[in-house]
Amino acid sequence: MIDQDGYLTFPIYHGTSTLYRDSIEKHGLGALRDTSLFDFGVLARLAELLDAPRNKTDWWQMNDFVVKTMIEQCVSGGGFNFRYGGLYLSSSRQTAQMYARSPKGSEFISHIFLAYEALKSVNPDEASQLLPCEHPLTKLFEKPSRPMLITVNRIQAHALTTEHGNPIDEQLAEMKAIREKTETHLIDVFWQQRNFAFTGTLEPQGLTFEEL
């Protein structure tokens, strides 16, 4: 799973949107995180407004737990990671494609968008007060977005942790065992929950971009 030079012997993937392609091609993957977009304050305020009885929506009833877990920046009891701030990569192409196909190519920004749309559907005045037309998020929401898969073919194993912040040795051993007993076309399916976290920047010349 790791070659003699310390690189993973398999590709890993990141699902995102064409919204961010120019920035990634210029600065690299993981280089920039615009705090005007990744704004926990906005998400927290949306949650507060959607909790109000006057703004009751079906979307909020189905998604309030997820959004509140995101705001708390924690791992759910079921092991799902809702911490943000680092760069997350998946050994499964299918998993990365799922994230790429979120409305805005980022799980966090997509939930801001969906919460904003839910609020706007029942209380457009409060929605526009929170995110006026000149806000960077509102401008982003208006741009066309297409899902995009980024493939990383070479990455140093020592630069990675599991998505929960643990050493990757045990996870790699599990992946190796799966690969040895699984038909080739099914490996990606069984690797779907084997994800990695990376702190730093992946240079654009080492990335392959694919619009889905």
Residue frames relative to the residue before (quaternion, step in Angstrom):
aa qw qx qy qz dx dy dz
M 1.0000 0.0000 0.0000 0.0000 0.00 0.00 0.00
I 0.7453 0.2172 -0.1417 0.6142 3.57 1.31 -0.41
D 0.3437 -0.7588 0.5120 0.2098 3.60 -0.77 0.97
Q 0.7412 -0.4445 0.2745 0.4215 3.58 -1.32 0.12
D 0.6827 0.4597 -0.2841 0.4918 3.58 1.25 -0.36
G 0.6037 -0.6129 0.3378 0.3819 3.58 1.28 0.15
Y 0.5396 0.6135 -0.4065 0.4088 3.59 1.25 0.26
L 0.5448 -0.5674 0.4915 0.3737 3.58 -1.20 0.53
T 0.3846 -0.7419 0.5063 0.2131 3.57 -1.04 0.76
F 0.7026 0.3683 -0.2534 0.5536 3.58 1.27 0.16
P 0.5302 -0.6290 0.4521 0.3448 3.62 -1.13 0.51
I 0.1384 -0.7444 0.6391 0.1352 3.53 -1.27 0.41
Y 0.3348 -0.7916 0.5039 0.0856 3.53 -1.18 0.72
H 0.1151 -0.7532 0.6420 0.0859 3.51 -1.33 0.47
G 0.2297 -0.7826 0.5667 0.1170 3.56 -0.78 1.05
T 0.1217 0.7907 -0.5878 0.1205 3.56 -0.81 0.98
S 0.5145 -0.6242 0.4899 0.3249 3.58 -1.21 -0.50
T 0.6017 -0.5449 0.4449 0.3782 3.52 -1.27 0.41
L 0.4724 0.6757 -0.4355 0.3613 3.60 1.24 -0.25
Y 0.7769 0.3538 -0.1552 0.4972 3.56 1.04 -0.80
R 0.3966 0.7664 -0.4519 0.2263 3.59 1.27 -0.05
D 0.6547 0.5229 -0.3341 0.4316 3.60 0.80 -0.93
S 0.6684 0.4995 -0.3003 0.4621 3.58 0.91 -0.90
I 0.6688 0.4971 -0.3046 0.4612 3.60 0.94 -0.89
E 0.6666 0.5002 -0.3080 0.4590 3.59 0.96 -0.83
K 0.6836 0.4791 -0.2799 0.4741 3.57 1.12 -0.61
H 0.8299 0.2562 -0.0858 0.4882 3.56 0.79 -1.07
G 0.5464 -0.5886 0.4211 0.4215 3.59 1.17 -0.49
L 0.5564 -0.6045 0.4596 0.3372 3.55 -1.28 0.38
G 0.7951 0.2459 -0.2129 0.5119 3.56 -0.72 1.11
A 0.5064 0.6876 -0.4084 0.3224 3.58 1.27 -0.08
L 0.8163 0.1705 -0.0474 0.5498 3.56 0.91 -0.94
R 0.0026 0.7525 -0.6585 -0.0115 3.53 -1.14 0.70
D 0.2590 -0.8042 0.5230 0.1127 3.53 -0.16 1.36
T 0.3220 -0.7871 0.4941 0.1809 3.58 -0.39 1.22
S 0.5741 0.5650 -0.3981 0.4390 3.61 1.19 -0.23
L 0.6815 0.4227 -0.2709 0.5324 3.58 1.29 -0.33
F 0.7331 0.3334 -0.1974 0.5589 3.59 0.88 -0.96
D 0.2099 0.8183 -0.4877 0.2200 3.52 0.64 1.24
F 0.2814 -0.7820 0.5360 0.1484 3.57 -0.32 1.26
G 0.5833 0.5884 -0.3700 0.4204 3.57 1.14 -0.55
V 0.6458 0.5090 -0.3134 0.4750 3.57 1.01 -0.82
L 0.6689 0.4934 -0.3087 0.4625 3.59 0.89 -0.90
A 0.6463 0.5173 -0.3196 0.4611 3.58 1.00 -0.82
R 0.6606 0.4944 -0.3116 0.4713 3.59 0.98 -0.79
L 0.6128 0.5317 -0.3434 0.4732 3.60 1.06 -0.71
A 0.6439 0.5184 -0.3190 0.4636 3.57 0.96 -0.85
E 0.6454 0.5231 -0.3151 0.4589 3.58 0.98 -0.86
L 0.6826 0.4838 -0.2855 0.4674 3.58 0.91 -0.91
L 0.6903 0.4782 -0.2833 0.4633 3.59 0.95 -0.85
D 0.5914 0.5586 -0.3574 0.4587 3.58 1.24 -0.37
A 0.5729 0.6117 -0.3790 0.3924 3.57 1.18 -0.52
P 0.5569 -0.6413 0.4079 0.3352 3.64 -0.84 0.90
R 0.6333 0.5514 -0.3414 0.4223 3.62 1.05 -0.66
N 0.7455 0.3835 -0.1996 0.5073 3.59 1.21 -0.48
K 0.2162 0.8190 -0.5072 0.1586 3.58 1.13 0.57
T 0.0725 0.7838 -0.6128 0.0698 3.59 -0.90 0.97
D 0.5862 -0.5674 0.4425 0.3723 3.58 -1.20 0.50
W 0.6223 0.5558 -0.3569 0.4201 3.59 0.97 -0.81
W 0.6843 0.4831 -0.2997 0.4566 3.58 0.87 -0.89
Q 0.6195 0.5424 -0.3501 0.4467 3.60 0.99 -0.70
M 0.7143 0.4406 -0.2473 0.4842 3.58 1.08 -0.72
N 0.8007 0.3303 -0.1286 0.4830 3.60 1.10 -0.63
D 0.4115 0.7400 -0.4716 0.2463 3.62 1.18 -0.06
F 0.6356 0.5387 -0.3431 0.4337 3.60 0.97 -0.79
V 0.6578 0.5123 -0.3145 0.4537 3.59 0.90 -0.91
V 0.6777 0.4938 -0.2987 0.4557 3.58 0.83 -0.97
K 0.6737 0.4885 -0.3066 0.4620 3.60 0.89 -0.86
T 0.6235 0.5188 -0.3396 0.4763 3.60 1.09 -0.63
M 0.6072 0.5418 -0.3405 0.4710 3.59 1.09 -0.70
I 0.6642 0.5114 -0.3032 0.4532 3.56 0.90 -0.96
E 0.6894 0.4766 -0.2717 0.4731 3.57 1.05 -0.79
Q 0.3065 -0.7915 0.4830 0.2151 3.60 1.31 -0.20
C 0.5023 0.6545 -0.4208 0.3771 3.57 0.71 1.04
V 0.4891 -0.5959 0.5366 0.3431 3.51 -1.41 -0.03
S 0.4385 -0.7181 0.4727 0.2618 3.58 -0.76 1.02
G 0.6869 -0.4827 0.3550 0.4112 3.54 -1.30 0.27
G 0.6779 0.4793 -0.2838 0.4798 3.56 1.19 -0.53
G 0.6031 -0.6050 0.3380 0.3949 3.57 1.30 0.13
F 0.4893 0.6610 -0.4412 0.3593 3.59 1.25 0.13
N 0.3708 -0.7668 0.4954 0.1705 3.52 -0.85 1.08
F 0.0042 0.7964 -0.6041 0.0294 3.58 -0.69 1.12
R 0.4109 0.6660 -0.5080 0.3599 3.56 1.08 0.74
Y 0.1104 -0.8013 0.5871 0.0319 3.55 -1.01 0.84
G 0.4936 0.6498 -0.4842 0.3157 3.54 -1.24 0.45
G 0.7259 0.3357 -0.2217 0.5579 3.56 1.17 -0.52
L 0.5256 -0.5907 0.4958 0.3591 3.53 -1.34 -0.21
Y 0.1407 -0.8044 0.5749 0.0508 3.56 -0.74 1.08
L 0.0987 -0.7872 0.6084 -0.0196 3.52 -0.98 1.04
S 0.2298 -0.7899 0.5571 0.1137 3.56 -1.08 0.69
S 0.4417 -0.6630 0.5351 0.2810 3.53 -1.16 0.64
S 0.6816 0.4610 -0.2675 0.5013 3.58 1.31 -0.28
R 0.4318 -0.6917 0.5223 0.2497 3.55 -0.77 1.06
Q 0.6373 0.5483 -0.3285 0.4304 3.59 0.99 -0.83
T 0.6471 0.5146 -0.3190 0.4633 3.59 0.96 -0.84
A 0.6686 0.4953 -0.3010 0.4659 3.57 0.90 -0.91
Q 0.6307 0.5278 -0.3328 0.4613 3.58 1.03 -0.75
M 0.6098 0.5548 -0.3507 0.4444 3.59 1.04 -0.74
Y 0.6801 0.4681 -0.2921 0.4828 3.59 0.92 -0.88
A 0.6191 0.5511 -0.3428 0.4422 3.58 1.04 -0.75
R 0.7180 0.4556 -0.2451 0.4657 3.56 1.05 -0.75
S 0.3924 0.6578 -0.5256 0.3702 3.59 1.18 0.32
P 0.7084 -0.5215 0.2467 0.4065 3.62 -1.05 0.68
K 0.8156 0.1631 -0.0749 0.5501 3.60 0.99 -0.78
G 0.6045 -0.6393 0.3364 0.3357 3.57 1.16 0.63
S 0.7075 0.2926 -0.2296 0.6009 3.56 1.30 0.24
E 0.4854 -0.6843 0.4492 0.3072 3.58 -0.70 1.01
F 0.6786 0.5007 -0.2929 0.4506 3.56 0.91 -0.91
I 0.7066 0.4372 -0.2723 0.4852 3.60 0.75 -1.01
S 0.6092 0.5529 -0.3582 0.4415 3.61 1.04 -0.66
H 0.6713 0.4781 -0.3086 0.4750 3.60 0.99 -0.74
I 0.5803 0.5273 -0.3848 0.4870 3.60 1.09 -0.51
F 0.6583 0.5198 -0.3042 0.4517 3.57 0.90 -0.96
L 0.7003 0.4709 -0.2804 0.4573 3.59 0.80 -0.98
A 0.6400 0.5072 -0.3227 0.4786 3.59 1.05 -0.75
Y 0.6305 0.5274 -0.3182 0.4722 3.57 1.03 -0.81
E 0.6637 0.4944 -0.3052 0.4711 3.60 0.93 -0.88
A 0.6307 0.5247 -0.3347 0.4634 3.59 1.03 -0.74
L 0.6644 0.4887 -0.3025 0.4777 3.57 0.93 -0.89
K 0.6544 0.5284 -0.3142 0.4402 3.57 0.92 -0.90
S 0.6328 0.5619 -0.3329 0.4160 3.59 1.08 -0.70
V 0.7754 0.3046 -0.1722 0.5257 3.59 1.14 -0.55
N 0.8019 0.0865 -0.0268 0.5906 3.58 1.17 -0.51
P 0.1167 -0.8476 0.5142 0.0595 3.61 0.42 1.18
D 0.6038 0.5682 -0.3699 0.4192 3.61 1.06 -0.58
E 0.6883 0.4548 -0.2874 0.4867 3.59 0.86 -0.91
A 0.6125 0.5487 -0.3499 0.4488 3.59 1.06 -0.69
S 0.7085 0.4506 -0.2677 0.4726 3.59 0.88 -0.91
Q 0.5945 0.5459 -0.3677 0.4620 3.59 1.16 -0.49
L 0.6772 0.4816 -0.2853 0.4774 3.57 1.01 -0.82
L 0.7952 0.0830 -0.0173 0.6003 3.58 0.91 -0.95
P 0.1254 -0.8096 0.5710 0.0529 3.60 0.08 1.26
C 0.7166 -0.4951 0.2846 0.4004 3.55 -1.24 0.44
E 0.6902 0.4795 -0.2919 0.4566 3.62 1.12 -0.54
H 0.4746 0.6753 -0.4470 0.3449 3.62 1.25 -0.08
P 0.5815 -0.6116 0.4042 0.3527 3.64 -0.96 0.79
L 0.6379 0.5194 -0.3382 0.4571 3.61 1.02 -0.69
T 0.6457 0.5145 -0.3273 0.4597 3.59 0.94 -0.85
K 0.6487 0.5084 -0.3142 0.4712 3.57 0.99 -0.82
L 0.6372 0.5203 -0.3258 0.4660 3.59 1.02 -0.78
F 0.6499 0.5407 -0.3189 0.4284 3.58 0.92 -0.90
E 0.6770 0.5096 -0.2858 0.4475 3.58 1.12 -0.64
K 0.5970 0.5830 -0.3619 0.4156 3.60 1.22 -0.32
P 0.5279 -0.6126 0.4687 0.3555 3.60 -1.11 0.58
S 0.1088 -0.8049 0.5833 0.0103 3.55 -0.99 0.88
R 0.0280 -0.7770 0.6288 0.0084 3.56 -0.96 0.92
P 0.5251 -0.6416 0.4452 0.3382 3.61 -0.98 0.75
M 0.0616 -0.8035 0.5919 -0.0136 3.55 -1.01 0.85
L 0.2143 -0.7642 0.6002 0.0991 3.56 -0.96 0.95
I 0.1378 -0.7636 0.6269 0.0699 3.55 -0.96 0.94
T 0.1675 -0.7804 0.5983 0.0710 3.55 -0.85 1.05
V 0.1500 -0.7568 0.6327 0.0673 3.54 -0.99 0.97
N 0.2012 -0.8362 0.5031 0.0849 3.56 -0.35 1.24
R 0.7919 0.1419 -0.0892 0.5872 3.60 1.15 -0.48
I 0.1888 0.7615 -0.6007 0.1541 3.53 -0.73 1.10
Q 0.4922 -0.6678 0.4783 0.2883 3.55 -0.97 0.89
A 0.4785 -0.6983 0.4569 0.2734 3.57 -0.76 1.06
H 0.6547 0.5393 -0.3334 0.4116 3.60 0.96 -0.78
A 0.6261 0.5469 -0.3389 0.4406 3.61 1.22 -0.33
L 0.6763 0.5081 -0.2738 0.4577 3.58 1.28 -0.20
T 0.0967 -0.7099 0.6856 0.1291 3.50 -1.38 0.40
T 0.5886 -0.4756 0.4464 0.4776 3.56 -1.24 -0.12
E 0.6655 -0.5088 0.3416 0.4261 3.59 -1.19 0.25
H 0.6727 0.4664 -0.2944 0.4933 3.58 1.25 -0.31
G 0.6155 -0.6112 0.3204 0.3807 3.56 1.31 0.23
N 0.5371 0.6319 -0.3973 0.3930 3.59 1.24 0.27
P 0.6328 -0.4963 0.4018 0.4379 3.62 -1.20 0.26
I 0.4796 -0.7279 0.4245 0.2446 3.57 -1.05 0.76
D 0.4100 0.7575 -0.4537 0.2284 3.61 1.23 -0.23
E 0.6908 0.4743 -0.2848 0.4656 3.59 0.81 -1.00
Q 0.6501 0.5141 -0.3185 0.4600 3.58 0.96 -0.83
L 0.6472 0.5081 -0.3195 0.4701 3.60 0.97 -0.79
A 0.6316 0.5269 -0.3327 0.4612 3.57 1.02 -0.76
E 0.6383 0.5135 -0.3185 0.4769 3.59 1.01 -0.80
M 0.6623 0.5082 -0.3026 0.4600 3.57 0.94 -0.88
K 0.6384 0.5240 -0.3225 0.4625 3.56 1.02 -0.79
A 0.6491 0.5137 -0.3136 0.4653 3.58 0.97 -0.87
I 0.6382 0.5179 -0.3224 0.4696 3.58 1.00 -0.81
R 0.6710 0.5161 -0.3015 0.4388 3.56 0.88 -0.94
E 0.6789 0.5174 -0.2919 0.4315 3.57 0.99 -0.81
K 0.7776 0.3229 -0.1781 0.5092 3.60 1.12 -0.53
T 0.6577 0.5073 -0.2909 0.4749 3.60 1.29 0.10
E 0.5235 -0.6124 0.4832 0.3427 3.56 -1.07 0.72
T 0.6463 -0.5903 0.3248 0.3583 3.54 -0.99 0.92
H 0.7117 0.4758 -0.2772 0.4362 3.60 0.85 -0.92
L 0.6842 0.4671 -0.2865 0.4813 3.61 1.27 -0.18
I 0.4415 0.7214 -0.4525 0.2827 3.61 1.23 -0.22
D 0.6506 0.5359 -0.3246 0.4291 3.57 0.89 -0.93
V 0.6242 0.5454 -0.3316 0.4505 3.57 1.06 -0.77
F 0.7308 0.4342 -0.2397 0.4690 3.58 0.87 -0.96
W 0.6568 0.4897 -0.3120 0.4811 3.59 1.24 -0.28
Q 0.3659 0.7970 -0.4462 0.1782 3.61 1.25 -0.03
Q 0.7535 0.3591 -0.2210 0.5044 3.61 1.00 -0.63
R 0.5375 0.5993 -0.4158 0.4231 3.59 1.24 0.30
N 0.1205 0.8178 -0.5400 0.1587 3.53 0.10 1.36
F 0.2751 -0.7638 0.5714 0.1201 3.54 -1.29 0.46
A 0.2433 -0.7221 0.6222 0.1796 3.53 -1.31 0.42
F 0.0973 -0.7833 0.6138 0.0148 3.54 -1.08 0.84
T 0.1573 -0.7709 0.6113 0.0856 3.55 -0.90 0.94
G 0.6309 0.4842 -0.3764 0.4751 3.54 -0.49 1.18
T 0.5295 -0.6171 0.4854 0.3211 3.52 -1.29 -0.39
L 0.2300 -0.7312 0.6252 0.1469 3.54 -1.02 0.85
E 0.4212 -0.7461 0.4580 0.2369 3.55 -0.54 1.20
P 0.5907 -0.6344 0.3691 0.3353 3.60 -0.94 0.87
Q 0.6320 0.5560 -0.3483 0.4125 3.60 1.04 -0.65
G 0.6835 0.4630 -0.2825 0.4885 3.58 1.25 -0.30
L 0.6195 0.5481 -0.3223 0.4604 3.56 1.32 0.17
T 0.1926 -0.7401 0.6301 0.1348 3.56 -1.21 0.62
F 0.2081 -0.7968 0.5621 0.0767 3.56 -0.73 1.15
E 0.0223 0.7956 -0.6029 0.0553 3.53 -0.97 0.94
E 0.2582 -0.7553 0.5820 0.1551 3.59 -0.64 1.07
L 0.3323 -0.7745 0.5151 0.1564 3.56 -0.87 1.00
